[in-house]
Amino acid sequence: MRVLQNPLFLIACLLFWFNQYLEKVKGIFIPFVNAYLDDLLAMPVVLGISLQVFQLIHPLKSGFRFTKVQVMVGWLYFSLLFEVLLPKWSAKYVADPWDILAYGIGAVIFYRFINK
């Protein structure tokens, strides 16, 4: 199954878009959702799009899958960038260890249900 046809990937993208629409356009902020939903959806969305691109260019085509290590590297990359480095470089960003957990849960969701 192509990534762009995976129902869970599509739901993650739609939820992400809808949350951004509520926040940016309507000015509606639901505290827990505002704090963690985007982080939870980041890995399924970003890794899903990345997987789709790889499947377009890799010789295995739709048979290409990310390994556990590759998914873990994506999780570590997001965690280090958004929760360690960016908060040190700019006061606009705030480190939150719960975000790292949300990225991790999202990575597991991606690996088990989208990366198949």
C-alpha distances in whole Angstrom, upper triangle without the diagonal:
4,6,8,7,7,10,12,11,13,16,17,17,19,21,22,23,25,27,28,29,31,32,33,34,35,37,35,35,34,35,33,30,31,32,29,26,25,25,23,20,21,19,15,16,18,15,12,14,15,12,10,14,14,11,13,16,15,16,13,11,7,9,11,11,14,17,19,22,20,19,22,24,22,23,27,27,26,29,31,31,31,33,36,36,36,38,41,40,41,42,39,37,37,36,35,34,32,30,29,28,26,24,24,22,20,19,19,16,14,14,14,11,9,10,8
4,5,5,7,10,12,10,11,15,15,15,17,20,20,21,23,25,25,27,29,30,31,31,33,35,34,33,33,34,32,29,30,30,27,24,23,24,22,19,19,17,14,14,15,13,10,11,12,9,7,11,11,8,10,13,14,15,13,10,7,10,10,11,14,17,19,21,19,18,22,22,20,22,25,25,24,27,30,29,29,31,34,34,33,36,38,38,38,40,37,35,35,35,34,33,31,28,28,27,25,23,23,22,19,18,19,16,14,14,15,12,9,10,9
4,5,5,9,9,7,9,12,12,12,14,16,16,17,20,22,22,24,26,27,27,28,30,31,30,30,29,30,28,25,26,27,24,21,19,20,18,15,15,13,10,10,11,10,6,8,10,7,6,9,11,9,11,14,14,16,14,11,9,11,11,11,12,16,17,19,17,15,19,20,17,19,22,22,21,24,26,25,25,28,30,30,30,32,35,34,34,36,33,31,32,31,30,29,27,25,24,24,21,19,20,19,16,15,16,13,10,12,13,10,7,8,9
4,6,8,10,7,7,11,11,10,12,15,15,15,18,20,20,21,24,25,25,26,28,29,29,29,28,30,28,25,25,26,24,20,19,20,19,15,16,15,12,10,12,12,8,8,11,10,7,10,13,11,12,15,16,19,17,14,11,14,14,14,16,19,21,23,20,18,22,22,19,21,24,23,22,25,28,26,26,29,31,31,30,33,35,35,34,36,33,31,32,32,31,30,28,26,26,25,22,21,22,21,17,17,18,16,13,15,16,13,10,11,12
4,6,9,8,7,10,12,12,13,16,17,17,19,21,22,23,25,27,27,28,29,31,30,30,29,31,29,26,27,28,25,22,21,22,20,17,18,17,13,13,15,14,11,12,14,12,10,14,15,13,14,18,19,20,18,15,12,15,15,15,17,21,22,24,22,20,24,25,22,23,27,26,25,28,30,29,29,31,34,34,33,36,38,38,38,39,36,34,34,34,33,32,30,27,28,27,24,22,23,21,18,19,19,16,14,16,16,12,10,12,12
4,6,5,6,9,10,11,12,14,16,17,18,20,21,23,24,26,27,28,29,30,29,28,27,29,26,23,25,26,23,19,19,20,17,14,16,15,11,11,14,13,9,11,14,12,11,15,16,14,16,19,19,21,19,16,13,15,15,14,16,18,19,22,20,18,21,23,20,21,24,24,23,25,28,28,27,29,32,33,32,34,37,37,36,37,34,32,33,32,30,30,27,25,25,24,21,20,20,18,15,16,16,12,11,13,12,9,7,10,10
4,5,5,6,9,10,10,12,14,15,16,18,20,21,22,24,25,26,26,28,26,26,25,27,24,21,23,24,21,18,18,19,16,14,16,15,12,12,15,15,12,14,17,15,14,18,19,18,19,23,23,25,22,20,16,18,19,17,19,21,21,24,22,20,23,24,22,22,26,26,24,26,29,29,27,29,32,33,32,34,37,37,36,37,34,32,32,31,29,29,26,24,25,23,20,20,20,18,15,16,16,13,12,14,13,10,9,12,12
4,5,5,6,9,10,10,12,14,15,16,18,20,21,22,24,25,25,27,25,24,23,24,21,18,20,21,18,15,15,16,13,10,13,12,8,10,13,13,10,13,15,14,14,18,19,18,20,23,23,25,23,20,17,19,18,16,17,19,19,22,20,17,20,22,19,19,22,23,21,22,26,26,24,26,29,30,29,31,34,34,34,34,31,29,29,28,26,25,23,21,21,20,16,16,17,14,11,13,13,9,9,12,11,7,7,11,12
4,5,5,6,9,10,11,12,14,15,17,18,20,21,22,23,25,26,24,24,23,24,22,18,20,21,18,14,14,15,12,9,11,10,6,7,10,10,7,9,12,11,11,14,16,15,17,20,20,23,21,18,15,17,17,15,15,18,18,20,18,15,18,20,17,17,21,20,19,21,24,23,22,24,27,28,27,29,32,32,31,32,29,27,27,27,25,25,22,20,20,19,16,15,16,14,11,12,13,10,8,11,12,9,7,10,12
4,5,5,6,9,10,11,12,14,15,16,18,20,21,21,22,24,23,23,22,24,22,18,20,21,19,15,14,16,14,11,13,13,10,9,12,13,10,11,14,14,13,16,18,17,18,21,22,25,23,20,17,20,19,18,19,22,22,24,22,19,22,23,20,20,24,23,21,23,26,25,24,26,29,30,29,30,34,33,32,33,30,28,29,28,27,27,24,22,23,22,19,18,19,17,14,16,17,13,12,15,15,12,10,13,15
4,5,5,6,8,10,10,12,14,15,16,18,20,20,21,22,20,20,19,21,19,15,17,19,16,12,13,15,12,10,12,13,10,10,13,14,12,13,17,17,16,19,21,20,22,25,26,28,26,23,20,23,22,20,20,23,23,25,23,20,22,24,20,20,24,24,21,23,26,25,24,25,29,30,28,30,33,33,32,32,29,27,27,27,25,25,22,20,21,20,17,17,18,16,13,15,16,12,12,16,15,12,11,15,16
4,6,5,6,9,10,11,12,14,15,17,18,19,20,21,19,19,18,19,17,14,15,16,13,10,9,11,9,6,9,10,7,6,10,11,10,11,14,15,15,18,19,20,21,24,24,27,25,23,20,22,21,19,18,21,20,22,20,17,19,20,17,17,20,20,17,19,22,22,20,22,25,26,25,26,29,29,28,29,26,23,24,23,22,22,19,17,18,17,13,13,15,13,10,12,14,10,10,14,14,12,11,14,16
4,6,5,6,9,10,11,12,14,15,16,17,19,20,19,19,18,20,19,15,16,17,15,11,10,12,11,8,9,11,8,6,10,12,10,10,13,14,14,16,19,19,20,22,24,27,25,22,20,22,21,20,19,22,22,24,21,18,21,21,18,18,21,20,18,20,23,22,20,22,25,26,24,26,29,29,28,28,25,23,24,24,23,24,21,18,20,20,16,15,17,16,12,15,16,14,12,16,17,14,12,15,18
4,5,5,6,8,10,10,12,14,15,15,16,18,17,17,17,19,18,14,15,17,16,12,11,14,13,10,12,14,12,10,13,15,13,14,17,18,17,19,22,22,23,25,27,30,28,25,23,25,25,23,23,26,25,27,25,22,24,25,21,21,25,24,21,23,26,24,22,25,28,29,26,28,31,31,29,29,26,25,25,26,24,25,23,20,22,22,18,18,20,18,15,18,19,16,15,19,19,17,15,18,20
4,5,5,6,9,10,10,12,14,15,15,16,14,14,14,16,14,11,12,14,12,8,9,12,11,8,11,13,11,10,14,16,14,15,19,19,19,21,24,24,25,28,29,32,30,28,25,27,26,24,23,26,25,27,25,21,23,24,21,20,23,23,20,21,24,23,21,22,26,27,25,26,29,29,28,27,24,23,23,23,22,22,20,17,19,19,15,16,18,16,13,16,18,15,15,19,19,17,16,19,21
4,6,5,6,9,10,11,12,14,15,15,14,14,14,15,14,10,11,12,11,8,6,9,9,7,8,11,10,9,11,14,13,14,17,18,18,20,22,23,24,26,28,31,30,27,25,27,25,23,22,25,24,25,23,20,22,22,18,18,21,20,17,18,21,20,17,19,23,24,21,22,26,26,24,24,21,19,20,21,19,21,18,15,17,18,14,14,17,15,12,15,17,15,15,18,20,18,16,19,22
4,5,5,6,9,10,10,11,13,14,14,14,15,17,17,13,12,15,14,11,9,13,13,10,11,14,13,11,13,16,15,15,18,20,19,20,23,24,24,27,29,32,31,28,26,28,27,25,25,27,27,28,26,23,25,25,21,21,24,23,19,21,24,22,20,22,25,26,23,24,28,27,25,25,22,21,22,23,22,24,22,19,21,21,18,17,20,19,16,19,21,18,18,21,23,20,18,21,24
4,5,5,6,9,10,10,10,12,11,12,12,15,15,11,11,15,14,11,10,14,14,12,14,17,16,14,16,19,18,18,21,23,22,24,27,27,27,30,32,35,34,31,29,31,30,28,27,30,29,31,28,25,27,28,24,23,26,25,22,24,26,25,22,24,27,28,25,26,30,29,27,27,23,22,23,24,23,25,22,20,22,22,18,19,22,20,18,21,22,20,20,23,24,22,20,23,26
4,5,5,6,9,10,10,10,9,9,9,12,12,8,8,11,11,8,8,12,12,11,12,16,15,14,16,19,19,19,22,23,23,25,27,28,29,31,33,36,35,32,30,32,31,29,27,30,29,30,28,24,26,26,23,22,24,23,20,21,24,22,19,21,24,25,23,23,27,26,24,23,20,19,20,21,19,21,19,16,19,19,16,17,20,18,16,19,21,19,19,23,24,22,21,24,27
4,5,5,6,8,9,10,10,10,11,13,14,11,9,12,12,10,8,12,14,12,12,16,16,14,16,19,19,18,21,23,23,24,27,28,28,30,32,36,35,32,30,33,31,29,28,30,29,30,28,25,26,26,22,22,24,23,19,21,23,21,18,20,23,24,21,21,25,24,22,21,18,17,19,20,20,22,20,17,20,21,17,18,21,20,18,20,23,21,21,24,26,24,22,25,28
4,5,5,5,7,8,9,10,12,15,16,13,12,15,16,13,12,16,17,15,16,19,19,16,18,22,21,20,23,25,25,26,29,30,30,32,34,37,37,34,32,34,33,31,30,33,32,33,31,28,29,30,26,25,28,26,23,24,27,25,22,24,27,27,24,25,28,27,25,24,21,21,22,24,23,25,23,21,24,24,21,21,24,23,21,24,26,24,23,27,28,26,24,27,30
4,6,6,5,6,5,7,9,12,14,11,10,13,15,12,12,16,17,16,17,21,20,18,21,24,23,23,26,28,27,29,32,32,33,35,37,40,39,36,34,37,35,33,32,35,34,35,32,29,30,31,27,26,29,28,24,25,28,26,22,24,27,28,25,25,29,28,25,24,21,21,21,23,22,25,22,20,24,24,20,21,25,23,21,25,26,24,24,28,29,27,26,29,31
4,6,6,5,5,6,9,11,13,10,8,11,13,12,11,15,16,16,16,20,20,19,20,24,23,23,26,28,28,29,32,33,33,35,37,41,40,37,35,37,36,34,32,34,33,34,32,29,29,30,26,25,27,26,22,23,25,23,20,21,25,25,22,22,25,25,22,21,17,17,18,20,20,22,20,18,22,22,19,20,24,23,21,24,26,24,25,28,29,28,27,29,32
4,6,6,8,9,12,14,16,14,11,14,16,15,13,16,19,17,17,21,22,19,20,24,24,23,25,28,28,28,31,33,33,35,37,40,40,37,35,38,36,34,33,35,34,35,32,30,31,30,27,26,28,26,23,24,26,23,20,22,25,25,22,22,25,24,21,20,17,17,19,22,22,24,23,20,24,25,22,22,26,25,23,26,28,26,26,30,31,29,28,30,33
4,6,8,11,14,16,19,16,14,17,19,17,16,20,21,20,20,24,24,21,23,26,26,25,27,30,29,30,33,34,34,36,38,42,41,38,37,39,38,36,35,38,37,38,35,32,34,33,30,29,31,29,26,27,29,27,24,26,29,29,25,26,29,28,25,24,20,21,23,25,25,28,26,24,27,28,24,25,29,28,25,28,31,28,28,32,33,31,29,32,35
4,5,9,12,15,17,15,13,17,19,17,17,20,22,20,22,25,25,23,25,28,27,27,30,32,31,32,35,36,36,39,41,44,43,40,38,41,40,38,37,39,38,39,37,34,35,35,31,30,33,31,28,29,31,29,25,27,30,30,27,27,31,30,27,25,22,22,24,26,25,28,26,24,28,28,25,26,29,28,26,29,31,29,29,33,34,32,31,34,36
4,6,10,12,15,13,11,14,17,16,16,19,21,20,21,25,25,23,25,28,28,28,30,33,32,33,36,37,38,40,42,45,44,41,40,42,40,38,37,39,38,38,36,33,34,34,31,29,31,30,26,27,29,27,23,25,28,28,25,24,28,27,24,22,19,20,21,23,23,26,24,22,26,26,23,25,28,27,25,29,31,29,29,33,34,32,31,34,37
4,7,10,12,11,9,13,15,14,15,18,19,19,20,24,24,22,24,28,27,27,30,32,32,33,36,37,38,40,41,45,44,41,39,41,39,37,36,38,37,37,36,32,33,33,30,28,30,30,26,26,29,27,23,24,28,29,26,25,28,28,25,23,20,20,21,23,22,24,22,21,24,25,21,23,26,25,24,27,29,27,28,31,32,30,30,33,35
4,6,9,8,6,9,12,12,13,15,17,17,18,22,22,21,23,26,26,27,29,31,31,33,35,36,37,39,41,44,43,40,38,40,38,36,34,36,34,35,33,30,30,31,28,26,28,27,23,24,26,25,21,21,25,26,23,22,26,26,23,21,18,18,18,20,18,21,18,17,21,21,18,20,24,22,21,25,27,25,26,29,30,29,29,31,34
4,6,5,6,8,10,10,12,14,15,16,18,21,21,21,23,26,26,27,29,31,31,33,35,36,37,40,41,44,42,40,38,39,38,35,33,35,33,34,33,29,29,30,27,25,27,27,23,23,26,25,21,21,25,27,24,23,27,27,25,23,20,19,18,20,18,20,17,16,20,20,17,19,22,20,20,23,25,23,25,28,28,27,27,30,33
4,6,5,6,9,10,12,14,14,16,18,21,22,22,23,26,26,28,29,31,32,34,36,37,38,40,41,44,43,41,39,40,38,35,33,34,32,33,32,28,28,29,26,24,25,26,22,21,24,23,19,19,22,24,22,20,24,25,23,20,18,17,15,17,14,17,14,14,18,17,15,18,20,19,19,23,24,23,25,28,28,27,28,30,33
4,5,5,6,8,11,11,12,14,16,18,19,20,22,24,24,26,28,29,30,32,34,35,36,38,39,42,40,38,36,37,35,32,30,31,29,30,29,26,25,26,24,21,23,24,20,19,22,22,18,18,21,24,22,20,24,25,23,21,19,17,16,16,13,15,11,12,15,14,12,15,17,16,16,20,21,20,22,24,25,24,25,27,30
4,5,5,5,8,10,10,11,13,16,17,17,19,21,21,23,25,26,27,29,31,32,33,35,36,39,38,36,33,35,33,30,28,30,28,29,28,24,24,25,23,20,22,23,19,19,22,21,18,18,22,24,22,21,25,26,23,22,19,18,16,17,15,16,13,12,15,15,12,14,17,15,14,18,19,18,19,23,23,22,22,25,28
4,6,6,7,9,11,12,13,16,17,17,19,21,22,23,25,27,27,29,31,32,33,35,36,40,38,36,34,36,34,31,29,30,29,29,28,25,25,25,22,20,22,22,18,18,21,20,16,16,20,21,19,18,22,23,20,19,16,14,14,15,13,15,13,12,15,15,13,15,18,17,16,19,21,20,21,24,25,24,24,26,29
4,6,8,8,10,12,13,16,17,17,18,21,22,23,24,26,28,29,31,32,34,35,36,39,38,36,34,35,33,30,28,29,27,27,26,23,22,23,20,18,19,20,16,15,18,17,13,13,17,19,17,16,19,21,18,17,15,12,11,12,10,12,9,8,12,12,10,12,15,15,15,18,19,19,20,23,24,24,24,26,29
4,6,5,6,9,10,12,14,14,16,18,19,20,22,23,25,26,28,29,31,33,33,36,35,33,31,32,30,27,25,26,23,24,23,20,19,20,18,15,17,18,14,13,17,16,13,13,17,19,17,17,20,22,20,19,17,14,13,13,10,11,8,7,10,10,7,9,12,11,11,14,16,15,17,19,20,20,20,22,25
4,5,5,6,8,11,12,12,14,16,17,18,20,21,22,24,26,27,29,31,31,34,33,31,29,30,28,25,23,25,23,24,23,19,20,21,18,16,18,18,15,15,18,18,15,15,19,21,19,19,23,24,22,22,19,17,16,16,13,14,11,9,12,12,8,10,13,11,10,13,15,13,15,18,19,18,18,20,23
4,5,5,6,9,10,10,11,14,15,15,17,19,20,22,23,25,26,28,29,32,31,29,27,28,26,24,22,23,22,23,21,18,18,19,16,14,16,16,12,13,16,15,12,14,17,19,17,17,21,21,20,20,17,14,15,15,13,14,12,9,12,12,9,9,13,12,10,13,15,14,14,18,19,18,17,20,23
4,5,5,8,10,10,11,13,14,16,17,19,20,22,23,25,26,28,28,32,30,29,27,28,25,22,20,21,19,20,18,15,15,16,13,11,13,13,9,10,13,13,10,11,15,16,15,15,19,20,19,19,16,13,13,12,11,11,9,6,8,9,6,6,9,9,8,10,13,13,13,16,18,18,17,19,22
4,6,7,8,10,11,12,13,15,17,18,19,21,22,24,26,27,28,31,29,27,25,26,24,21,19,20,18,19,18,14,15,16,13,11,14,15,12,12,16,16,13,14,17,19,18,19,22,23,23,23,20,17,16,15,13,13,10,8,9,8,5,5,8,7,5,8,10,9,10,13,15,14,14,16,19
4,6,6,6,8,10,10,12,14,15,16,18,20,21,23,25,25,28,27,25,23,24,22,19,18,19,18,19,17,14,15,17,13,12,15,15,12,14,17,16,14,16,19,21,19,20,24,24,23,24,21,18,18,18,16,16,14,11,12,12,8,8,10,9,6,9,11,9,9,13,14,13,12,15,18
4,6,5,6,8,10,11,12,14,15,17,18,20,21,23,23,27,25,24,22,23,21,18,16,18,17,18,15,12,13,14,10,10,13,12,9,11,14,13,11,13,17,17,16,18,21,21,21,22,19,16,17,16,15,15,14,10,11,12,9,7,10,10,7,8,12,11,10,13,15,15,13,15,18
4,5,5,5,8,10,10,11,14,15,16,17,19,21,21,24,23,21,20,20,18,15,13,14,13,14,12,9,10,11,8,7,11,11,9,11,14,13,13,14,17,18,18,20,22,23,23,24,22,19,19,18,16,16,15,12,11,11,9,6,8,9,5,5,9,8,7,9,12,12,11,11,15
4,6,5,5,8,10,10,12,14,15,16,18,20,20,23,21,19,17,18,16,14,12,14,14,16,13,10,13,14,11,11,14,14,12,14,18,17,16,18,21,22,21,23,26,26,26,27,25,22,22,21,20,19,17,14,14,14,11,9,10,10,6,6,9,7,5,8,10,9,7,9,13
4,6,5,6,9,10,11,12,14,15,17,19,20,23,22,19,17,19,17,15,14,17,17,18,15,12,15,15,12,12,16,15,13,15,18,17,16,18,21,22,21,23,26,25,25,26,23,21,22,21,20,20,19,16,16,16,13,11,13,13,9,10,12,11,8,12,14,12,10,11,15
4,5,5,6,9,10,11,12,14,16,17,18,21,20,18,17,19,16,14,13,15,16,16,13,11,13,13,9,10,13,12,10,13,16,14,14,17,19,19,18,21,23,23,23,25,22,20,21,20,20,20,19,16,15,16,14,11,13,14,10,10,13,12,10,12,15,14,12,12,16
4,5,5,6,8,10,10,12,14,15,15,19,17,16,15,16,13,11,9,12,12,13,10,8,11,11,8,10,13,12,11,14,16,16,16,18,20,21,21,23,25,25,26,27,25,22,23,22,21,21,20,17,16,16,14,11,12,13,10,8,11,11,7,9,12,12,9,9,12
4,5,5,6,9,10,10,13,15,15,18,16,14,13,14,12,10,10,13,14,16,13,11,14,14,11,13,16,16,15,17,20,19,19,21,24,24,24,26,29,28,28,30,27,25,26,25,24,24,22,19,19,19,16,14,15,15,11,10,12,11,7,10,12,10,7,8,11
4,5,5,6,9,10,11,13,14,17,17,14,13,15,13,12,12,16,17,18,14,13,16,16,13,15,18,16,15,19,21,19,19,22,24,24,23,26,28,28,28,29,27,25,26,25,25,25,24,21,20,21,19,16,17,18,14,13,16,14,11,13,16,14,11,11,14
4,5,5,6,9,10,11,12,15,15,13,13,14,11,11,10,13,15,15,11,11,14,13,10,13,16,14,14,17,19,18,19,21,23,23,22,25,27,27,27,29,27,25,26,25,25,25,24,21,20,21,19,16,17,18,15,13,16,15,12,13,16,15,12,11,14
4,5,5,6,9,10,10,13,12,10,9,11,8,7,7,11,13,14,11,10,14,14,12,14,17,16,16,19,21,21,21,24,26,25,25,28,30,30,31,33,30,28,29,28,27,27,26,23,21,22,20,17,17,18,15,13,15,14,10,11,14,13,9,8,10
4,5,5,6,9,10,13,12,9,8,11,9,10,11,14,17,18,15,14,18,18,15,18,21,19,19,22,24,23,24,26,28,28,28,30,33,32,32,34,32,29,31,30,30,29,28,25,24,25,22,20,20,20,17,16,18,16,13,14,16,14,10,10,12
4,5,5,7,8,12,12,10,10,13,10,11,12,16,18,18,15,15,19,18,15,18,21,19,19,23,24,22,23,26,28,27,27,30,32,31,31,34,31,29,31,30,30,30,29,26,25,26,24,21,22,23,19,18,20,19,15,16,19,18,14,13,15
4,5,5,6,9,9,8,9,10,7,9,9,13,16,16,13,14,17,16,15,18,20,18,19,22,24,23,24,27,28,27,28,31,32,32,33,35,33,31,32,31,31,30,30,27,25,26,25,21,22,23,20,17,19,19,15,15,18,17,14,12,14
4,6,5,8,7,4,5,7,6,8,10,14,17,18,15,15,19,19,17,20,23,21,22,25,27,26,27,30,31,31,31,34,36,35,36,38,36,33,35,34,33,33,32,29,27,28,26,23,23,24,21,19,20,19,15,15,17,16,13,11,12
4,6,8,9,6,8,10,9,12,14,17,20,21,18,19,22,21,20,23,25,23,24,27,29,27,28,31,33,32,32,35,37,36,36,39,36,34,36,35,35,35,34,31,30,30,28,25,26,26,23,21,23,22,18,19,21,20,16,15,15
4,7,9,7,10,12,10,13,14,17,20,21,17,19,22,21,19,23,25,23,24,27,28,27,29,31,33,31,31,35,36,35,36,39,37,35,36,36,36,35,35,32,30,31,30,26,27,28,25,23,24,24,20,20,23,22,18,16,17
4,5,5,9,9,7,10,12,15,18,18,15,17,21,19,19,22,24,23,24,27,28,27,29,32,33,32,32,36,37,36,37,40,38,36,37,36,36,35,35,32,30,31,29,26,26,27,24,22,23,23,19,19,21,21,18,15,16
4,5,9,9,8,12,14,16,20,20,18,20,23,22,22,25,27,26,27,30,31,31,33,35,36,35,36,39,40,40,41,44,42,39,41,39,39,38,38,35,33,34,33,29,29,30,27,25,26,26,22,21,23,23,20,17,17
4,6,5,5,9,12,14,18,19,17,18,22,21,21,24,26,25,27,30,31,31,32,34,36,35,36,39,40,40,41,44,42,39,40,39,38,37,36,34,32,32,31,28,27,27,25,22,23,23,20,18,20,19,17,14,13
4,5,6,9,12,15,19,20,17,18,22,22,21,24,26,25,26,29,30,30,31,34,35,35,35,38,40,39,40,42,40,38,39,38,37,36,35,33,31,31,30,27,27,27,24,22,23,22,18,18,19,18,15,13,13
4,5,8,11,14,18,19,17,17,21,21,20,23,25,25,25,28,30,30,30,33,35,35,35,38,39,39,40,42,39,37,38,37,36,35,34,31,30,29,28,25,25,24,22,20,20,19,16,15,16,15,12,10,10
4,6,10,12,16,18,16,16,20,21,20,22,25,25,26,28,30,30,31,33,35,35,35,38,40,40,41,43,41,38,39,37,36,35,34,31,29,29,28,25,24,24,22,20,20,19,16,14,15,15,13,10,9
4,7,10,13,14,12,13,17,17,17,19,22,21,22,25,26,27,28,30,31,31,32,35,36,36,37,40,38,35,36,34,33,32,31,29,27,27,26,23,22,22,20,17,18,18,14,13,15,15,12,9,9
4,6,10,11,10,10,14,14,14,16,19,19,20,22,24,24,25,27,29,29,30,32,34,34,35,37,35,32,33,31,30,29,28,25,23,23,22,19,18,19,17,14,14,14,11,9,11,12,10,6,7
4,7,8,6,6,10,11,10,13,15,15,16,18,20,21,22,24,25,25,26,29,31,31,32,34,32,29,30,28,27,25,25,22,20,20,20,16,15,16,15,11,12,13,10,8,11,12,10,7,9
4,5,5,6,9,10,11,13,14,15,17,18,20,21,23,24,25,26,27,29,31,31,33,35,34,30,30,28,27,25,25,23,20,20,20,17,15,16,15,12,12,14,11,8,11,13,12,9,11
4,5,5,6,9,10,11,12,14,16,16,18,20,21,22,23,24,26,28,29,30,32,33,32,29,28,25,24,22,22,20,17,17,17,14,12,13,13,10,9,12,11,7,10,13,13,10,12
4,5,5,6,9,10,10,12,14,15,16,18,20,20,21,22,24,26,27,28,30,32,31,27,27,24,24,21,22,20,17,17,18,15,13,15,15,11,12,15,13,11,14,16,16,13,15
4,5,5,6,9,10,10,13,14,15,16,18,19,20,21,22,25,26,26,28,30,29,26,26,24,23,21,22,19,17,17,18,14,13,15,14,10,12,14,12,10,14,16,14,11,14
4,5,5,6,9,10,11,12,14,15,17,18,19,20,21,23,25,26,27,29,27,24,24,22,21,19,19,16,14,14,14,11,10,11,10,7,8,11,8,7,11,13,12,10,13
4,5,5,6,8,10,10,12,14,15,16,17,18,20,22,23,24,26,27,26,23,22,20,19,17,17,15,12,12,13,10,8,11,11,7,9,12,11,10,13,15,15,13,16
4,5,5,6,9,10,10,12,14,15,15,16,18,20,21,22,24,26,25,22,22,19,19,17,18,16,13,14,15,12,11,14,13,10,12,15,13,12,16,18,17,15,18
4,5,5,6,9,10,11,12,14,15,15,16,19,20,21,22,24,23,20,20,18,18,17,17,14,12,13,13,9,10,12,11,8,11,13,11,11,15,16,15,13,17
4,5,5,6,9,10,11,11,13,14,15,17,19,20,21,23,22,18,18,15,15,13,13,11,8,10,10,6,6,9,9,6,10,12,11,11,14,16,15,14,18
4,6,5,6,8,10,10,11,12,14,16,17,18,20,22,21,17,17,14,14,13,14,12,9,11,12,9,9,12,12,10,13,15,15,15,18,20,19,18,21
4,5,5,6,8,10,10,10,12,14,16,16,18,20,19,16,16,14,15,14,16,13,10,13,14,10,11,15,14,12,15,17,15,16,19,21,19,18,22
4,6,5,6,8,9,10,10,13,15,15,16,18,17,13,14,12,12,12,13,10,8,11,11,8,10,13,11,11,14,16,14,16,19,20,19,18,22
4,6,6,5,7,9,10,11,13,15,16,17,16,13,12,9,10,9,10,8,5,9,10,7,9,12,12,11,14,16,16,17,20,21,20,20,24
4,6,6,5,6,8,10,11,12,14,16,16,13,12,10,11,11,13,11,9,12,13,11,12,16,16,15,18,20,19,20,23,24,23,23,26
4,6,6,5,6,9,10,10,12,14,14,11,11,10,12,13,15,12,11,14,14,12,14,17,16,16,19,21,20,21,24,25,24,23,27
4,6,6,5,7,10,10,11,12,11,8,8,7,9,10,12,9,9,13,12,10,13,16,15,15,19,20,19,21,24,25,23,23,27
4,6,7,6,9,11,11,12,12,8,7,4,6,7,10,8,7,11,12,11,13,16,16,16,19,20,20,22,24,26,25,25,29
4,6,6,7,9,11,12,13,9,9,6,9,10,13,11,10,14,15,14,15,19,19,18,21,23,23,24,27,28,27,27,31
4,6,5,6,9,11,12,9,10,9,12,13,16,14,13,17,18,16,18,21,21,20,23,25,24,25,29,30,29,28,32
4,5,5,6,8,8,6,8,8,12,14,16,13,14,17,17,16,19,21,20,21,24,25,24,26,29,30,28,28,32
4,6,5,6,7,5,5,6,10,12,15,13,14,17,17,17,19,22,21,22,25,26,26,28,31,31,30,31,34
4,6,7,10,8,9,9,12,14,17,16,16,20,20,19,22,24,24,24,27,29,29,30,33,34,33,33,37
4,7,9,8,10,11,15,17,20,18,18,22,22,21,23,26,25,26,29,30,29,31,34,35,33,33,37
4,5,6,9,11,14,17,19,17,18,22,22,21,24,26,25,26,29,30,30,32,34,35,33,34,38
4,5,7,10,13,17,19,17,19,22,22,21,24,26,26,27,30,31,31,33,35,36,35,35,39
4,7,10,13,17,18,16,18,21,20,20,23,25,24,25,28,29,28,31,33,33,32,33,37
4,7,10,13,14,12,14,17,17,16,19,21,20,22,25,25,25,28,30,30,29,30,34
4,6,10,11,10,12,15,15,15,18,20,20,21,24,25,25,27,29,30,29,30,34
4,7,9,8,9,12,13,13,15,18,18,19,22,23,23,25,27,28,28,28,32
4,5,5,7,9,10,11,13,15,16,17,19,21,22,23,25,26,26,27,30
4,5,5,7,9,10,11,13,15,16,17,19,20,21,23,25,25,26,29
4,5,5,6,9,10,11,12,14,15,17,18,20,21,22,23,24,27
4,5,5,6,8,10,10,12,14,15,16,18,20,21,21,22,25
4,5,5,6,9,10,10,12,14,15,16,18,20,20,20,24
4,5,5,6,9,10,11,12,14,15,17,18,19,20,23
4,5,5,6,9,10,11,12,14,15,16,17,18,21
4,6,5,6,9,10,10,12,14,15,15,16,19
4,5,5,6,9,10,10,12,14,15,15,18
4,5,5,6,9,10,11,12,13,14,17
4,5,5,6,9,10,10,11,12,15
4,5,5,6,9,10,10,10,13
4,5,5,6,8,10,10,12
4,6,5,6,7,9,11
4,6,6,5,6,9
4,6,6,5,8
4,6,6,7
4,6,6
4,6
4
